Amino acid sequence: MEDPREAEGFHFLKNPDLSIQRHAYDVFYQGLRDSVLHDLGLVGGEMFAYEITGGSNLDLPAKGVATDGSEIDLVEDVYKKYDLVLCISTYSATAPLTAFAKQYGFRGATMHGMNQIILNSGLAVDYFEVSRQAEKLRLG
């Protein structure tokens, strides 16, 4: 976000220009909180913000903001702490997150520019069916 302090108390939800962040909150954060974490016996599911980089695959900032308003160090408080990091952002963070994942030993996934079309298409696919169809093609 241009102002990552908007993460405090989820204030960014009041800003209609931050649709990517709203989707991150509605679909992933709330989805994890509502059942997935418990159902899978997982811990975590926190949400953090960092200052927008201004372009794809540029260096990520060192600091961010937690939803309680505290400043975080992305290395110490995220990269070293979690086994899985999902970065939903305005610009692609694949290159820097991949480098940090190799350095700190977490699995990383990035999704930039999330919108309703992405949510309704690629993320709504039945990947078991995709796998079955792919196996048919492989056998052919």
VOGU-3710 file (C-alpha; in Angstrom, 3 decimals, decimal comma):
1> medpreaegf> 0,000/0,000/0,000  1,114/3,551/-0,495  0,577/3,969/3,249  1,029/0,598/4,965  -0,224/2,139/8,216  -3,689/1,643/6,700  -3,263/-2,011/7,744  -3,797/-1,026/11,362  -7,265/-2,090/12,374  -7,895/-3,041/8,731
11> hflknpdlsi> -8,524/0,639/7,885  -7,687/-0,121/4,247  -11,100/-1,807/3,956  -12,648/1,679/3,915  -10,579/2,685/0,874  -12,347/1,607/-2,359  -9,108/2,067/-4,332  -7,504/-0,851/-2,480  -9,499/-3,628/-4,143  -6,550/-6,056/-4,275
21> qrhaydvfyq> -6,086/-5,744/-0,532  -9,833/-6,125/0,010  -9,788/-9,400/-1,963  -6,774/-10,557/0,067  -8,723/-9,840/3,243  -12,105/-11,222/2,144  -10,946/-14,372/0,384  -7,679/-15,413/2,008  -7,476/-13,814/5,441  -11,126/-14,377/6,328
31> glrdsvlhdl> -11,127/-17,786/4,620  -8,208/-18,907/6,759  -9,719/-17,449/9,920  -13,223/-18,835/9,328  -12,249/-22,491/9,107  -9,238/-23,526/7,066  -6,606/-22,941/9,768  -8,579/-24,941/12,314  -9,666/-27,654/9,898  -6,070/-28,279/8,784
41> glvggemfay> -4,521/-27,846/12,232  -2,475/-24,847/11,119  -1,343/-21,751/12,988  -0,625/-18,279/11,677  -2,816/-16,558/9,129  -1,702/-13,047/10,013  -1,865/-10,217/7,530  0,840/-7,587/7,047  1,338/-4,627/4,722  4,405/-3,055/3,187
51> eitggsnldl> 4,931/0,099/1,175  4,181/-0,351/-2,522  7,326/-0,971/-4,564  6,232/0,900/-7,681  6,893/-1,948/-10,103  7,094/-5,694/-10,520  9,961/-7,645/-8,977  11,619/-4,642/-7,383  13,257/-5,013/-3,970  10,750/-5,396/-1,159
61> pakgvatdgs> 11,045/-2,971/1,734  12,636/-4,135/4,984  9,769/-2,943/7,184  6,022/-3,407/7,200  3,003/-2,898/9,424  0,891/-5,482/11,266  -2,850/-5,113/11,667  -2,322/-4,125/15,310  -0,366/-1,115/14,038  3,057/-2,328/15,102
71> eidlvedvyk> 6,004/-1,935/12,763  7,473/-5,262/11,693  10,780/-6,326/10,229  9,897/-8,507/7,233  12,968/-10,710/7,671  12,634/-11,328/11,410  8,850/-11,233/11,745  7,796/-12,917/8,498  10,501/-14,648/6,442  12,199/-16,339/9,405
81> kydlvlcist> 8,974/-17,058/11,293  6,684/-18,740/8,760  6,897/-21,911/6,692  4,560/-20,502/4,027  4,278/-16,889/2,895  1,543/-15,767/0,508  2,161/-12,328/-0,958  -0,925/-10,727/-2,488  0,224/-7,440/-3,932  -0,283/-4,740/-6,517
91> ysatapltaf> 2,952/-5,595/-8,345  4,625/-8,969/-8,749  6,961/-9,881/-5,895  7,977/-13,256/-7,329  11,691/-12,561/-7,810  12,414/-11,000/-4,413  10,179/-13,421/-2,523  11,822/-16,399/-4,272  15,248/-15,114/-3,221  14,092/-14,658/0,381
101> akqygfrgat> 12,479/-18,118/0,367  15,775/-19,704/-0,666  17,653/-17,694/1,942  15,287/-18,273/4,878  13,745/-21,648/4,031  10,043/-20,878/3,625  7,721/-21,686/0,743  6,485/-18,568/-0,988  3,621/-17,850/-3,331  2,791/-14,554/-4,963
111> mhgmnqiiln> -0,345/-13,249/-6,552  -0,347/-9,728/-7,873  -3,254/-7,770/-9,243  -5,888/-10,046/-7,716  -9,342/-9,239/-8,994  -12,736/-10,909/-9,311  -11,887/-12,403/-12,725  -8,879/-14,210/-11,240  -10,926/-15,389/-8,279  -13,703/-16,680/-10,543
121> sglavdyfev> -11,438/-18,405/-13,047  -8,013/-19,757/-12,133  -8,687/-19,957/-8,409  -12,115/-21,522/-8,861  -10,890/-24,466/-10,932  -11,315/-28,037/-9,697  -7,674/-29,074/-9,819  -8,558/-32,734/-9,262  -10,470/-32,576/-12,559  -7,584/-30,743/-14,225
131> srqaeklrlg> -5,262/-33,504/-13,037  -7,573/-36,216/-14,408  -7,735/-34,479/-17,787  -3,978/-33,922/-17,859  -3,416/-37,625/-17,134  -5,645/-38,542/-20,090  -3,548/-36,286/-22,328  -0,316/-37,736/-20,953  -1,501/-41,293/-21,625  -2,554/-40,317/-25,151
//
